[in-house]
Amino acid sequence: MDRYTLLRELADSWVLLSLVLFFVGSCVFALRPGTRALHRDAAESIFRNETRPVETGEKEAE
């Protein structure tokens, strides 16, 4: 058996299986129960400490 055939069989079976398991595990980790507050905090973090928008012509570091 040459190298190409061996690597192709490996990629068709075990590597594909491991990548599918990694993808499913990543989805389960991201969507696990109890992380809604963490996701909401991350989504709203760009709006933190902002009392009003910067007007045009106004310096931001005043």
BALOTI-512447 format. One record per atom (N, C-alpha, C): residue in one letter; residue number from 1; x, z, y; atom name. Coordinates in nm, 4 decimals. Layout:
BEGIN
node code=A, pos=NUM, u=X, w=Z, v=Y, site=CA
...
END
This chain:
BEGIN
node code=M, pos=1, u=0.0850, w=0.0000, v=-0.1174, site=N
node code=M, pos=1, u=0.0000, w=0.0000, v=0.0000, site=CA
node code=M, pos=1, u=0.0897, w=0.0000, v=0.1239, site=C
node code=D, pos=2, u=0.0654, w=-0.0929, v=0.2112, site=N
node code=D, pos=2, u=0.1488, w=-0.1005, v=0.3309, site=CA
node code=D, pos=2, u=0.0987, w=-0.0028, v=0.4385, site=C
node code=R, pos=3, u=0.1759, w=0.0085, v=0.5412, site=N
node code=R, pos=3, u=0.1497, w=0.1067, v=0.6472, site=CA
node code=R, pos=3, u=0.0185, w=0.0773, v=0.7204, site=C
node code=Y, pos=4, u=-0.0091, w=-0.0497, v=0.7496, site=N
node code=Y, pos=4, u=-0.1305, w=-0.0870, v=0.8218, site=CA
node code=Y, pos=4, u=-0.2558, w=-0.0440, v=0.7449, site=C
node code=T, pos=5, u=-0.2580, w=-0.0709, v=0.6165, site=N
node code=T, pos=5, u=-0.3734, w=-0.0354, v=0.5350, site=CA
node code=T, pos=5, u=-0.3921, w=0.1151, v=0.5297, site=C
node code=L, pos=6, u=-0.2844, w=0.1877, v=0.5149, site=N
node code=L, pos=6, u=-0.2925, w=0.3334, v=0.5113, site=CA
node code=L, pos=6, u=-0.3457, w=0.3894, v=0.6428, site=C
node code=L, pos=7, u=-0.2917, w=0.3423, v=0.7545, site=N
node code=L, pos=7, u=-0.3374, w=0.3919, v=0.8843, site=CA
node code=L, pos=7, u=-0.4819, w=0.3510, v=0.9121, site=C
node code=R, pos=8, u=-0.5216, w=0.2326, v=0.8686, site=N
node code=R, pos=8, u=-0.6594, w=0.1902, v=0.8902, site=CA
node code=R, pos=8, u=-0.7556, w=0.2755, v=0.8086, site=C
node code=E, pos=9, u=-0.7225, w=0.3052, v=0.6853, site=N
node code=E, pos=9, u=-0.8079, w=0.3912, v=0.6037, site=CA
node code=E, pos=9, u=-0.8156, w=0.5313, v=0.6614, site=C
node code=L, pos=10, u=-0.7054, w=0.5806, v=0.7119, site=N
node code=L, pos=10, u=-0.7030, w=0.7133, v=0.7742, site=CA
node code=L, pos=10, u=-0.7906, w=0.7153, v=0.8985, site=C
node code=A, pos=11, u=-0.7794, w=0.6125, v=0.9824, site=N
node code=A, pos=11, u=-0.8590, w=0.6058, v=1.1050, site=CA
node code=A, pos=11, u=-1.0070, w=0.5863, v=1.0745, site=C
node code=D, pos=12, u=-1.0381, w=0.5125, v=0.9719, site=N
node code=D, pos=12, u=-1.1780, w=0.4883, v=0.9362, site=CA
node code=D, pos=12, u=-1.2454, w=0.6115, v=0.8791, site=C
node code=S, pos=13, u=-1.1705, w=0.7045, v=0.8268, site=N
node code=S, pos=13, u=-1.2347, w=0.8173, v=0.7599, site=CA
node code=S, pos=13, u=-1.2090, w=0.9496, v=0.8324, site=C
node code=W, pos=14, u=-1.0915, w=1.0034, v=0.8197, site=N
node code=W, pos=14, u=-1.0645, w=1.1390, v=0.8661, site=CA
node code=W, pos=14, u=-1.0536, w=1.1509, v=1.0177, site=C
node code=V, pos=15, u=-0.9939, w=1.0535, v=1.0817, site=N
node code=V, pos=15, u=-0.9819, w=1.0603, v=1.2276, site=CA
node code=V, pos=15, u=-1.1192, w=1.0437, v=1.2906, site=C
node code=L, pos=16, u=-1.1995, w=0.9533, v=1.2386, site=N
node code=L, pos=16, u=-1.3351, w=0.9353, v=1.2894, site=CA
node code=L, pos=16, u=-1.4169, w=1.0624, v=1.2701, site=C
node code=L, pos=17, u=-1.4062, w=1.1226, v=1.1545, site=N
node code=L, pos=17, u=-1.4786, w=1.2468, v=1.1280, site=CA
node code=L, pos=17, u=-1.4337, w=1.3578, v=1.2223, site=C
node code=S, pos=18, u=-1.3043, w=1.3717, v=1.2452, site=N
node code=S, pos=18, u=-1.2557, w=1.4770, v=1.3331, site=CA
node code=S, pos=18, u=-1.2976, w=1.4541, v=1.4787, site=C
node code=L, pos=19, u=-1.2993, w=1.3287, v=1.5245, site=N
node code=L, pos=19, u=-1.3432, w=1.3008, v=1.6613, site=CA
node code=L, pos=19, u=-1.4925, w=1.3258, v=1.6784, site=C
node code=V, pos=20, u=-1.5725, w=1.2931, v=1.5783, site=N
node code=V, pos=20, u=-1.7157, w=1.3215, v=1.5853, site=CA
node code=V, pos=20, u=-1.7391, w=1.4722, v=1.5882, site=C
node code=L, pos=21, u=-1.6685, w=1.5463, v=1.5057, site=N
node code=L, pos=21, u=-1.6825, w=1.6920, v=1.5052, site=CA
node code=L, pos=21, u=-1.6369, w=1.7527, v=1.6377, site=C
node code=F, pos=22, u=-1.5314, w=1.6992, v=1.6971, site=N
node code=F, pos=22, u=-1.4851, w=1.7472, v=1.8268, site=CA
node code=F, pos=22, u=-1.5903, w=1.7203, v=1.9346, site=C
node code=F, pos=23, u=-1.6520, w=1.6015, v=1.9333, site=N
node code=F, pos=23, u=-1.7553, w=1.5676, v=2.0310, site=CA
node code=F, pos=23, u=-1.8765, w=1.6587, v=2.0160, site=C
node code=V, pos=24, u=-1.9219, w=1.6790, v=1.8946, site=N
node code=V, pos=24, u=-2.0374, w=1.7656, v=1.8714, site=CA
node code=V, pos=24, u=-2.0051, w=1.9092, v=1.9124, site=C
node code=G, pos=25, u=-1.8854, w=1.9556, v=1.8805, site=N
node code=G, pos=25, u=-1.8452, w=2.0905, v=1.9211, site=CA
node code=G, pos=25, u=-1.8380, w=2.1059, v=2.0716, site=C
node code=S, pos=26, u=-1.7901, w=2.0035, v=2.1412, site=N
node code=S, pos=26, u=-1.7842, w=2.0082, v=2.2872, site=CA
node code=S, pos=26, u=-1.9237, w=2.0131, v=2.3474, site=C
node code=C, pos=27, u=-2.0153, w=1.9364, v=2.2918, site=N
node code=C, pos=27, u=-2.1536, w=1.9389, v=2.3418, site=CA
node code=C, pos=27, u=-2.2180, w=2.0747, v=2.3166, site=C
node code=V, pos=28, u=-2.1985, w=2.1294, v=2.1992, site=N
node code=V, pos=28, u=-2.2546, w=2.2610, v=2.1680, site=CA
node code=V, pos=28, u=-2.1940, w=2.3672, v=2.2590, site=C
node code=F, pos=29, u=-2.0642, w=2.3578, v=2.2852, site=N
node code=F, pos=29, u=-1.9989, w=2.4555, v=2.3725, site=CA
node code=F, pos=29, u=-2.0536, w=2.4471, v=2.5147, site=C
node code=A, pos=30, u=-2.0736, w=2.3260, v=2.5650, site=N
node code=A, pos=30, u=-2.1223, w=2.3094, v=2.7024, site=CA
node code=A, pos=30, u=-2.2683, w=2.3501, v=2.7170, site=C
node code=L, pos=31, u=-2.3471, w=2.3308, v=2.6133, site=N
node code=L, pos=31, u=-2.4903, w=2.3575, v=2.6210, site=CA
node code=L, pos=31, u=-2.5314, w=2.4847, v=2.5484, site=C
node code=R, pos=32, u=-2.4378, w=2.5721, v=2.5222, site=N
node code=R, pos=32, u=-2.4714, w=2.6942, v=2.4494, site=CA
node code=R, pos=32, u=-2.5614, w=2.7840, v=2.5345, site=C
node code=P, pos=33, u=-2.6416, w=2.8682, v=2.4711, site=N
node code=P, pos=33, u=-2.7322, w=2.9561, v=2.5454, site=CA
node code=P, pos=33, u=-2.6554, w=3.0549, v=2.6335, site=C
node code=G, pos=34, u=-2.7112, w=3.0839, v=2.7482, site=N
node code=G, pos=34, u=-2.6515, w=3.1832, v=2.8365, site=CA
node code=G, pos=34, u=-2.5548, w=3.1281, v=2.9388, site=C
node code=T, pos=35, u=-2.5358, w=2.9974, v=2.9443, site=N
node code=T, pos=35, u=-2.4409, w=2.9428, v=3.0411, site=CA
node code=T, pos=35, u=-2.5089, w=2.8778, v=3.1609, site=C
node code=R, pos=36, u=-2.6398, w=2.8923, v=3.1713, site=N
node code=R, pos=36, u=-2.7116, w=2.8310, v=3.2826, site=CA
node code=R, pos=36, u=-2.6604, w=2.8840, v=3.4159, site=C
node code=A, pos=37, u=-2.6339, w=3.0131, v=3.4245, site=N
node code=A, pos=37, u=-2.5844, w=3.0711, v=3.5499, site=CA
node code=A, pos=37, u=-2.4457, w=3.0169, v=3.5852, site=C
node code=L, pos=38, u=-2.3601, w=2.9987, v=3.4866, site=N
node code=L, pos=38, u=-2.2266, w=2.9443, v=3.5129, site=CA
node code=L, pos=38, u=-2.2337, w=2.8002, v=3.5612, site=C
node code=H, pos=39, u=-2.3200, w=2.7199, v=3.4997, site=N
node code=H, pos=39, u=-2.3345, w=2.5810, v=3.5414, site=CA
node code=H, pos=39, u=-2.3939, w=2.5722, v=3.6821, site=C
node code=R, pos=40, u=-2.4921, w=2.6568, v=3.7126, site=N
node code=R, pos=40, u=-2.5521, w=2.6566, v=3.8456, site=CA
node code=R, pos=40, u=-2.4499, w=2.7009, v=3.9509, site=C
node code=D, pos=41, u=-2.3694, w=2.8007, v=3.9182, site=N
node code=D, pos=41, u=-2.2663, w=2.8474, v=4.0114, site=CA
node code=D, pos=41, u=-2.1629, w=2.7382, v=4.0379, site=C
node code=A, pos=42, u=-2.1234, w=2.6663, v=3.9352, site=N
node code=A, pos=42, u=-2.0268, w=2.5574, v=3.9528, site=CA
node code=A, pos=42, u=-2.0871, w=2.4434, v=4.0347, site=C
node code=A, pos=43, u=-2.2140, w=2.4144, v=4.0134, site=N
node code=A, pos=43, u=-2.2784, w=2.3047, v=4.0860, site=CA
node code=A, pos=43, u=-2.2974, w=2.3380, v=4.2332, site=C
node code=E, pos=44, u=-2.3212, w=2.4647, v=4.2647, site=N
node code=E, pos=44, u=-2.3479, w=2.5048, v=4.4027, site=CA
node code=E, pos=44, u=-2.2236, w=2.5553, v=4.4751, site=C
node code=S, pos=45, u=-2.1088, w=2.5517, v=4.4122, site=N
node code=S, pos=45, u=-1.9879, w=2.6085, v=4.4739, site=CA
node code=S, pos=45, u=-1.9425, w=2.5309, v=4.5963, site=C
node code=I, pos=46, u=-1.9736, w=2.4025, v=4.6053, site=N
node code=I, pos=46, u=-1.9298, w=2.3256, v=4.7220, site=CA
node code=I, pos=46, u=-2.0092, w=2.3632, v=4.8466, site=C
node code=F, pos=47, u=-2.1230, w=2.4276, v=4.8312, site=N
node code=F, pos=47, u=-2.2052, w=2.4661, v=4.9453, site=CA
node code=F, pos=47, u=-2.1813, w=2.6110, v=4.9883, site=C
node code=R, pos=48, u=-2.0946, w=2.6815, v=4.9215, site=N
node code=R, pos=48, u=-2.0701, w=2.8211, v=4.9501, site=CA
node code=R, pos=48, u=-1.9977, w=2.8366, v=5.0841, site=C
node code=N, pos=49, u=-2.0264, w=2.9398, v=5.1570, site=N
node code=N, pos=49, u=-1.9642, w=2.9755, v=5.2845, site=CA
node code=N, pos=49, u=-1.9898, w=2.8711, v=5.3929, site=C
node code=E, pos=50, u=-2.0990, w=2.8007, v=5.3837, site=N
node code=E, pos=50, u=-2.1324, w=2.7026, v=5.4853, site=CA
node code=E, pos=50, u=-2.2598, w=2.7491, v=5.5550, site=C
node code=T, pos=51, u=-2.2493, w=2.7796, v=5.6846, site=N
node code=T, pos=51, u=-2.3659, w=2.8262, v=5.7573, site=CA
node code=T, pos=51, u=-2.4388, w=2.7117, v=5.8255, site=C
node code=R, pos=52, u=-2.3650, w=2.6113, v=5.8715, site=N
node code=R, pos=52, u=-2.4272, w=2.4952, v=5.9334, site=CA
node code=R, pos=52, u=-2.3328, w=2.3764, v=5.9166, site=C
node code=P, pos=53, u=-2.3852, w=2.2575, v=5.9170, site=N
node code=P, pos=53, u=-2.2975, w=2.1406, v=5.9044, site=CA
node code=P, pos=53, u=-2.2145, w=2.1190, v=6.0298, site=C
node code=V, pos=54, u=-2.1000, w=2.0582, v=6.0142, site=N
node code=V, pos=54, u=-2.0126, w=2.0295, v=6.1269, site=CA
node code=V, pos=54, u=-2.0711, w=1.9129, v=6.2047, site=C
node code=E, pos=55, u=-2.0837, w=1.9306, v=6.3338, site=N
node code=E, pos=55, u=-2.1386, w=1.8243, v=6.4175, site=CA
node code=E, pos=55, u=-2.0305, w=1.7204, v=6.4446, site=C
node code=T, pos=56, u=-2.0710, w=1.6008, v=6.4782, site=N
node code=T, pos=56, u=-1.9742, w=1.4954, v=6.5060, site=CA
node code=T, pos=56, u=-1.8988, w=1.5268, v=6.6336, site=C
node code=G, pos=57, u=-1.7701, w=1.5070, v=6.6311, site=N
node code=G, pos=57, u=-1.6861, w=1.5364, v=6.7469, site=CA
node code=G, pos=57, u=-1.6391, w=1.6796, v=6.7526, site=C
node code=E, pos=58, u=-1.6906, w=1.7666, v=6.6700, site=N
node code=E, pos=58, u=-1.6505, w=1.9075, v=6.6705, site=CA
node code=E, pos=58, u=-1.5373, w=1.9271, v=6.5705, site=C
node code=K, pos=59, u=-1.4358, w=2.0013, v=6.6097, site=N
node code=K, pos=59, u=-1.3251, w=2.0281, v=6.5186, site=CA
node code=K, pos=59, u=-1.3698, w=2.1282, v=6.4131, site=C
node code=E, pos=60, u=-1.3216, w=2.1059, v=6.2909, site=N
node code=E, pos=60, u=-1.3619, w=2.1920, v=6.1809, site=CA
node code=E, pos=60, u=-1.2871, w=2.3242, v=6.1807, site=C
node code=A, pos=61, u=-1.1650, w=2.3278, v=6.2340, site=N
node code=A, pos=61, u=-1.0818, w=2.4484, v=6.2249, site=CA
node code=A, pos=61, u=-1.0882, w=2.5339, v=6.3504, site=C
node code=E, pos=62, u=-1.1908, w=2.5214, v=6.4318, site=N
node code=E, pos=62, u=-1.1984, w=2.6028, v=6.5529, site=CA
node code=E, pos=62, u=-1.2346, w=2.7446, v=6.5238, site=C
END
